[in-house]
């Protein structure tokens, strides 16, 4: 259980006031989060309980503590204009925005207040779900899509996660089912097309798509199962998940033109070294590590040489998931289903080992997983030359992830880059550790 002091930024409908407390400061609620709660879940629950407010949350901002502490959190929640019928709770009032803002979240609050005061358009990198009116459009679409599918919503549409790359909601459906809604930021819009494409090709391997709108990056998916296989996965479950991924990769081999037409990125192994150099061109922009130019040149040269070696092994490039780990695998009727195809690419199939082995709580015996991977891949190409080279391949896969995270972070509004910049630092560290 975690308690997070959270400052609330709530605009008044119709004039430039915001909700303040008795001292004229932004009101604060202490969120109590259970293990699986996100900040938006805690905010919505606290506002209902303390203020009798069914809110639309535009953004939750939880910057890292200055000292890097994992248990010293302060958050900001930005709320859309409440319904005019709502009464502000005792101890609060509508007033001019406070001159003094909470230290850690003050800069972000000032950005929002400045936009409200001037009527400025949100910056281009602001997520669509952080804009007034989006929630109403999305929930109306969800309900209409479920009605059309013959399984109408049987309850509230619950927002479960809200951050820079996606907004995720859950809704119960008639007959005891559950549907999940996912909206993605522009860089991940290919998830809509690739999920539908894979369902048509291998329906057992991915979630069922109830409805989709590729123009705005919306997916409505049938629930697969209760929980991902996660860190408690057995070696047998891990091997089954790996075989499922390779089944997909084998079925997509030779279909690169179709994948490109869907918008899947072409990221050939031969380009990986240049991509690493470009990703690290401005580390400060991506909140990455400060790397000496000489060390970066050494790492890039290593990536180039190892890429040439792996390419020469002869495995064909095909679809890679991009974020394959145990929290993106859920069992349906005892068989693995792979979710979250947000960042797919056409590249070397072994590059998917990066997040699998690099996840902080990756379970199981890495040697058994590696053997299962190569045994499965042997159906589409030669693997004997890499059997004893797991660490070398993992270094290349870490380079691939570094490039992915750098692009993702650059696609976020700068104030929210902290949400994913740890991926840049982590995978640089994993790559750097494997380069002499």
C-alpha positions in Angstrom: 0.0 0.0 0.0 1.3 3.4 -1.0 0.1 6.9 0.1 0.7 9.7 -2.4 -0.1 13.4 -1.5 -1.9 14.7 -4.6 -2.6 18.3 -5.5 -5.8 18.9 -7.5 -6.1 21.4 -10.4 -9.8 21.9 -11.0 -11.0 24.7 -13.3 -14.4 26.4 -12.9 -16.8 26.2 -15.8 -17.2 29.5 -17.4 -14.7 31.8 -15.8 -11.0 31.8 -14.9 -11.3 30.5 -11.3 -9.9 27.3 -9.9 -10.7 25.4 -6.8 -8.6 26.4 -3.8 -8.5 25.4 -0.2 -9.2 27.6 2.8 -5.6 29.1 2.5 -6.0 29.8 -1.2 -3.7 26.9 -2.2 -4.5 24.0 -4.5 -6.5 21.5 -2.6 -4.8 18.2 -1.7 -6.0 14.7 -1.2 -3.9 11.8 0.0 -4.3 8.9 -2.4 -4.0 5.4 -0.9 -3.0 3.0 -3.6 -3.3 -0.8 -3.5 -0.6 -2.9 -5.3 -2.3 -2.9 -8.7 -3.6 0.7 -8.6 -2.4 3.5 -10.9 -2.6 7.1 -9.9 -5.7 7.8 -12.0 -7.5 4.9 -10.2 -6.6 6.5 -6.9 -7.7 10.0 -8.0 -11.1 8.9 -9.2 -11.7 6.8 -6.1 -10.6 9.7 -3.8 -12.7 12.3 -5.6 -15.8 10.2 -5.4 -15.3 9.4 -1.7 -14.1 12.8 -0.4 -15.9 15.2 -2.8 -18.8 13.3 -4.3 -17.3 14.1 -7.7 -17.4 11.8 -10.7 -14.4 13.4 -12.4 -12.8 13.3 -15.8 -9.1 13.3 -15.2 -7.0 14.9 -17.9 -3.6 14.2 -16.6 -1.8 12.7 -13.6 1.7 14.0 -13.1 4.0 12.1 -10.8 7.6 13.5 -11.2 10.4 11.5 -9.7 11.8 12.6 -6.3 14.8 14.8 -6.6 16.9 12.3 -4.6 15.6 9.4 -6.7 13.7 7.9 -3.7 11.0 5.4 -4.7 8.8 6.2 -1.7 8.9 10.0 -1.7 6.1 10.9 -4.1 4.0 14.1 -4.7 1.5 14.1 -7.6 -0.7 16.6 -9.5 -4.0 15.6 -11.0 -5.6 17.9 -13.6 -9.3 17.6 -13.7 -11.7 18.6 -16.5 -14.4 21.2 -15.7 -16.9 19.6 -13.3 -20.6 19.6 -14.1 -22.2 22.9 -13.1 -24.5 21.0 -10.7 -21.6 19.9 -8.6 -21.1 21.7 -5.3 -17.5 22.3 -4.1 -16.8 20.6 -0.8 -16.6 22.3 2.5 -13.2 24.0 3.1 -12.8 24.8 -0.6 -13.9 27.7 -2.8 -13.6 29.0 -6.4 -11.0 31.7 -6.6 -8.1 33.1 -8.7 -5.3 30.6 -9.2 -2.8 30.7 -6.3 0.4 32.6 -6.8 2.4 30.0 -4.9 2.3 26.5 -6.3 3.5 23.2 -4.7 7.2 23.0 -5.3 7.6 19.7 -7.1 4.5 19.8 -9.3 4.3 23.6 -9.5 6.0 23.9 -12.9 3.5 21.5 -14.4 0.5 23.2 -12.7 1.8 26.6 -14.0 1.8 25.3 -17.6 -1.8 24.2 -17.4 -2.9 27.4 -15.6 -1.1 29.5 -18.3 -3.0 27.7 -21.1 -6.3 28.1 -19.3 -5.7 31.8 -18.7 -4.6 32.7 -22.3 -6.8 30.2 -24.1 -3.7 28.8 -25.8 -3.9 25.6 -27.7 -2.3 22.6 -26.0 1.2 21.8 -27.4 1.2 19.3 -30.2 2.7 16.5 -28.1 0.0 16.7 -25.5 -2.0 13.4 -25.6 -5.5 13.5 -27.0 -6.9 12.1 -23.8 -5.5 15.1 -21.9 -7.8 17.5 -23.9 -11.3 18.5 -22.9 -14.0 16.6 -24.7 -12.0 13.5 -25.5 -13.4 11.4 -22.6 -17.0 12.1 -23.7 -16.2 11.1 -27.3 -14.3 8.0 -26.3 -17.0 6.7 -23.9 -19.7 7.3 -26.4 -17.8 5.4 -29.0 -17.2 2.5 -26.6 -20.9 2.2 -25.7 -22.0 2.4 -29.3 -19.4 -0.2 -30.4 -20.5 -2.6 -27.7 -24.1 -2.1 -28.6 -23.3 -2.9 -32.3 -21.4 -6.0 -31.2 -24.5 -7.2 -29.3 -22.9 -7.0 -25.9 -23.9 -3.7 -24.4 -22.0 -2.1 -21.5 -23.3 -3.4 -18.2 -21.7 -0.8 -16.0 -19.4 2.2 -15.7 -16.5 2.7 -18.0 -13.5 2.7 -15.6 -10.3 4.5 -16.5 -7.5 2.2 -15.4 -4.4 3.9 -16.7 -3.6 7.4 -18.0 -0.1 8.4 -19.1 1.8 9.8 -22.1 1.6 6.8 -24.4 -1.8 5.4 -23.7 -5.2 5.6 -22.0 -6.7 2.3 -20.9 -10.3 1.7 -19.6 -12.3 -1.3 -18.6 -16.0 -2.0 -18.9 -18.2 -4.9 -17.9 -20.5 -6.2 -20.7 -23.8 -8.0 -20.8 -23.6 -11.6 -20.0 -20.7 -11.3 -17.6 -18.0 -10.4 -20.0 -15.4 -7.6 -19.9 -14.0 -5.4 -22.6 -10.9 -3.3 -22.6 -10.4 0.0 -24.4 -7.0 1.3 -25.4 -6.1 4.6 -26.9 -2.5 5.1 -28.0 -0.4 8.2 -28.8 0.3 8.8 -32.5 3.6 6.9 -32.6 1.8 3.7 -31.5 -1.2 3.9 -33.8 0.0 0.9 -35.8 -1.2 -1.2 -32.9 -4.7 -0.9 -34.2 -3.9 -2.3 -37.7 -1.4 -4.9 -36.6 -3.7 -6.4 -33.9 -6.5 -6.8 -36.4 -4.1 -8.2 -39.0 -2.7 -10.8 -36.6 -6.2 -11.8 -35.4 -7.2 -12.6 -38.9 -4.0 -14.6 -39.4 -3.7 -16.4 -36.1 -6.8 -15.7 -34.0 -5.6 -17.7 -31.0 -2.4 -15.7 -30.6 -3.8 -12.2 -29.9 -6.9 -10.6 -28.3 -10.2 -10.5 -30.1 -10.9 -7.0 -31.5 -14.4 -6.0 -30.9 -14.1 -2.6 -32.6 -11.3 -0.3 -33.8 -10.8 3.2 -35.1 -7.3 3.5 -36.7 -7.7 7.3 -37.4 -7.6 8.1 -33.7 -5.7 5.1 -32.3 -8.6 3.3 -30.5 -9.0 -0.4 -29.9 -11.8 -2.2 -28.1 -10.7 -5.7 -27.1 -12.3 -8.7 -25.5 -10.8 -9.5 -22.2 -8.3 -12.4 -22.5 -7.9 -13.6 -19.0 -7.6 -12.4 -15.4 -3.9 -11.5 -15.2 -0.7 -11.7 -17.2 1.5 -14.7 -16.5 3.8 -12.2 -14.8 6.7 -12.8 -12.5 5.2 -16.0 -11.2 5.3 -17.8 -14.6 6.6 -21.3 -14.6 9.3 -22.4 -17.0 6.7 -24.3 -19.0 4.6 -21.1 -19.3 7.6 -19.1 -20.4 8.5 -21.7 -23.1 4.9 -21.7 -24.3 4.9 -17.9 -24.6 8.1 -17.9 -26.5 6.8 -20.6 -28.9 3.7 -18.5 -29.5 5.8 -15.4 -30.4 7.9 -17.5 -32.8 4.7 -19.0 -34.3 3.6 -15.5 -35.1 7.1 -14.5 -36.5 7.2 -17.6 -38.6 3.7 -16.9 -40.1 4.8 -13.3 -40.9 8.1 -14.2 -42.5 7.8 -13.3 -46.2 4.9 -10.9 -45.6 7.0 -7.8 -45.1 5.3 -5.8 -47.8 1.9 -6.4 -46.1 3.4 -5.3 -42.8 4.9 -2.2 -44.2 1.5 -1.3 -45.8 0.0 -1.5 -42.3 2.5 1.0 -41.0 4.9 -1.4 -39.3 8.4 0.2 -39.1 11.3 -1.2 -41.0 14.2 -1.5 -38.6 16.8 -3.8 -40.3 19.7 -5.2 -38.2 22.2 -3.6 -40.6 20.9 -0.1 -39.6 21.0 -0.7 -35.8 24.4 0.8 -35.2 23.5 4.0 -37.0 20.2 4.1 -35.1 22.0 3.9 -31.8 24.3 6.8 -32.7 21.3 8.9 -33.7 19.3 7.9 -30.6 22.2 9.1 -28.4 22.9 12.3 -30.4 21.3 14.5 -27.6 21.1 12.5 -24.4 19.7 15.4 -22.4 16.6 15.6 -24.7 15.7 12.0 -23.8 16.9 12.2 -20.2 19.5 9.7 -21.0 22.9 9.0 -19.5 25.8 11.4 -20.1 28.2 9.3 -22.2 31.6 10.4 -23.3 31.9 10.6 -27.1 34.8 8.1 -27.1 32.7 5.5 -25.3 29.7 6.1 -27.5 31.9 5.5 -30.6 33.2 2.3 -29.1 29.6 1.1 -28.3 28.4 2.0 -31.8 31.3 0.2 -33.4 30.6 -2.9 -31.3 26.9 -2.9 -32.3 27.9 -2.6 -36.0 30.3 -5.6 -35.8 27.9 -7.8 -33.8 25.0 -6.9 -36.1 27.1 -8.0 -39.1 27.8 -11.3 -37.3 24.2 -12.0 -36.3 22.9 -11.0 -39.8 25.3 -13.6 -41.3 23.8 -16.4 -39.2 21.0 -16.4 -41.7 17.7 -16.1 -39.7 15.2 -14.1 -41.8 14.0 -10.8 -40.6 10.3 -10.8 -39.8 7.8 -9.2 -37.4 9.1 -8.4 -33.9 6.8 -7.5 -31.1 9.0 -4.7 -29.6 8.0 -5.1 -26.0 7.7 -8.9 -25.4 7.8 -9.8 -21.7 5.8 -11.7 -19.2 3.4 -8.9 -18.4 2.3 -8.8 -22.1 1.4 -12.5 -22.1 -2.0 -13.7 -20.8 -3.4 -17.2 -20.9 -6.7 -17.9 -22.5 -8.0 -21.5 -22.0 -4.4 -22.4 -20.9 -2.8 -21.1 -24.0 -0.7 -17.9 -24.3 -2.1 -14.8 -25.9 0.3 -11.9 -26.7 -1.0 -8.4 -26.1 0.2 -4.8 -26.5 1.5 -4.7 -30.1 2.2 -1.0 -29.8 5.8 -0.9 -31.1 6.2 -3.6 -33.7 8.9 -3.6 -36.4 10.3 -5.7 -39.2 13.7 -6.8 -37.9 15.7 -9.7 -36.6 13.5 -12.1 -34.6 16.0 -12.5 -31.8 15.9 -8.8 -30.9 12.7 -9.5 -29.0 14.9 -11.1 -26.2 15.7 -7.5 -25.0 12.6 -6.9 -22.8 12.2 -10.6 -22.1 15.5 -11.0 -20.3 15.9 -7.3 -19.4 12.7 -6.9 -17.5 13.4 -6.1 -13.8 11.4 -9.0 -12.6 12.0 -11.5 -15.4 11.2 -14.9 -14.0 12.5 -18.4 -14.7 15.8 -19.9 -15.9 17.3 -17.7 -18.7 19.1 -20.7 -20.1 15.9 -22.7 -20.5 14.1 -19.7 -22.1 17.0 -19.2 -24.5 17.0 -22.9 -25.5 13.2 -22.7 -26.1 13.7 -19.7 -28.2 16.3 -21.2 -30.5 14.5 -24.5 -30.7 11.4 -22.7 -31.9 13.3 -20.5 -34.3 15.0 -23.5 -35.9 11.8 -24.0 -37.9 12.5 -20.8 -39.9 16.3 -20.7 -40.1 19.7 -21.7 -38.7 20.4 -21.2 -35.0 23.4 -23.4 -34.1 25.8 -20.5 -34.4 24.0 -18.5 -31.7 23.4 -21.2 -29.1 26.3 -20.1 -27.0 25.9 -16.4 -27.7 23.0 -15.3 -25.5 24.9 -12.4 -24.0 26.1 -11.1 -27.3 22.5 -11.3 -28.7 21.1 -9.7 -25.6 23.5 -6.8 -26.1 22.2 -6.2 -29.6 18.6 -6.5 -28.3 19.4 -3.9 -25.6 20.6 -1.6 -28.4 17.4 -2.1 -30.2 15.4 -1.3 -27.1 17.5 1.8 -26.5 16.6 3.1 -29.9 12.9 2.3 -29.3 12.8 4.1 -26.0 14.7 7.1 -27.4 12.0 7.5 -30.1 9.2 7.0 -27.6 10.5 9.6 -25.2 11.0 12.2 -28.0 7.4 11.7 -28.9 6.2 12.7 -25.4 5.5 16.2 -24.1 8.8 17.2 -22.4 7.2 17.5 -18.9 6.1 13.8 -19.1 9.3 12.3 -20.5 10.2 11.1 -17.0 7.5 8.4 -17.5 9.6 6.4 -19.9 13.1 7.8 -19.9 14.2 5.1 -17.4 14.0 2.7 -20.4 16.7 4.8 -22.2 19.0 4.6 -19.2 18.3 1.0 -18.3 18.9 -0.4 -21.8 21.9 1.8 -22.3 23.3 0.3 -19.1 22.5 -3.3 -20.3 24.2 -2.6 -23.7 27.2 -0.8 -22.2 27.8 -3.6 -19.8 28.3 -6.0 -22.7 30.8 -3.9 -24.6 34.5 -4.3 -23.7 
